[in-house]
Amino acid sequence: MTDAAADLLERALAEEATKKSGLVWVRASGPARAVWHVWHEGAALLVGGPGEQPLPEGLADGGRAEVTVRSKDKGGRIVAWSAAVRFLAPRSEEWEAAVAELKGKRLNAPDAEAMPERWARTCTVARLTPEAVGTALPDTSLAAAPLPTPATTREPVPPALPRLLLKRRRKG
């Protein structure tokens, strides 16, 4: 197989895998962050900001990002690709087309009809266009420590609680 054919095959794999996965991992300069996306016209579209998902740390207009695509059914890594990042100008023709696609895939929106206007005012719509695709698996696990969060883990159940909850009522 020629290099050109292999490159086309890798790009097709990246496109199909990204289309089918509702979630991708994106890393710019900070840790990778899981984000939902929509594949549209050869690129992954993301929306982030107040009331939406946080975009990855360091994601900048004109910058680069690494995108890792997971399997929808198993959750494992399928392919990774380098992307050129471009922020779309609100209310431009390209932004309108992107928002139409994103709006259709946005789940549980509190303001479905007013959402495009809110996105234009307070959010960022990013277009991640694939540049280089890598299908080789890494030598290491790529496991990372979880990101800091204010969420806490429940404390252990007190030893007496199961007896109190499961105690049968005595018939009198």
N, C-alpha and C positions, 0 to 999 in steps of 0.2 A: 504494500500500500504506500502511495506517495505521501509526502508531508502535507500537501494541500488536501488530499482526501482525508487524512487523519485529522487535520484541523477542522474540516467541515463536520466530520463525525463527532468530534468533541463538542463543537458548538451546538450541534443538534441535540446531543445528550444534555448539555447544560440548559438549553431552552425547554425541552420536554420535561426534564426533572423539575425545573423551576415553575413551570406552568402547573404541574400536578401537586406540588407541595404548597400548602397554604401558609407555611412558615419557613423563613430562611434565617440564618445567622449572619449578621453583618458586623464587620469590624473595620473601623477607620483608624483611629490612633489609640483608643482605649480598649477595654475588653469587648468581646463579641456580644451582641445583644440579639435576642430572638425578636423578629418583627414579622407581622403579616404583610402581605404584598399582593399585587396583581401583576401578571405578565401582560404587557400590551405593546404591540408594535416593536418587538425586539428588545425590550428592556423591562426590568422590574420597577414597579412604581410603589412608593411608600408615602404614607402621610403620617406626620407626627406633630405634636404640639399640645397645648392645653386641651384636656378632654379627650385626647387621643394617645396613642402609644408614644413613649419617649424614643427619639431617634438615637442611634449609637453615638457615643461620645466621640467628638472630633470629625463627624461627618460634615464636610464643607463643600460648598459650590465650587466646582472645578477641581475637586480633590479626587482621591482614589479610595476604594474600599475593597475588602475581601469578602466575598459572599460564599457561604457554605450551605449547600442544599441537602436537606434530609429526606429520607424516604417517608412517605406519608403513612405507610402501614407499619414499618418497623422502627422508624425514628433514627436509623443510622445514616451516616454520611454517604451520599451518592457521588457528589461532584462539588468542586470548589472553583470559583472563577473570580478574576480581578475585574473590577468595574470602574468606569469613569462616572463620577457623580455630578449631576447637574440639578440645581433647584429650578423649578418651573415658576415663571412670573405669574402671580395671581391674575386671573381673568384673561390671560392670553389664550389664543386658539389651542395651543398644545396643552395648557393647563386645563381648559374646559374638557378636552377629550380625555385627559387623564382622570379628572375628577368624576366624569361620567362612569368610567370603569371602576374606580375605587368605591364610589357611592353604592354601586350595585353589590359589592362584596363586603361592605362594612356591616358587621353583625351588631345587633343590640344598640343601635344608635339612638340616643335619647331625643334627638331633634332631626329626624330623617329629612324633612323638607327644607329646614334651614341650615343643614349641614354644609353645603357648598359655600354659602355666605360666611359661615363661621370659619371654615377652612381658609377662605380668602383673607379674612381679617387676622386670624391668630395662629394658623398652622403653616407648616412647610410641606410641600409636595416635592418629593425627590425622585429623580429618574436615574436608575443604575443600569448603565449599558455595559454588557460584557466586552472585555478586551482580550483577556487571555484565560483559557480554560485549562484546568489541571485535573486529570482523572486518576493520576497515580495516588495511591493511598500513602499517608504519612507513616514514618517509622515509629512515631510515638502515639500515645492515645489522644493527645491534645486536650486532655481533661484540664479544666481550670477551676479554681476556687469559686464558689458562688459569689455573686455580687452582693455588697452590703444592702441590707433591707431593714426597715423598722418592724417587720413582721417577727413574731416570736413563736417558739415551739411550746406547745402545751406542757405544763409540768406533769410529772408522773402522778398517777392516780393514787390517792391515799389508800393504804392497805385495808382499812375498814369499809371503804365505800362499796365495793362489790357485795359484801354481806348485807349492808343496809339497803341497797337497791334490789337485791334479789331475794330478800327475806320474804317468805310467804306470810300473808295475813292469817292470823289465827282465827278460827271460827269460834264464836262464843256462844 
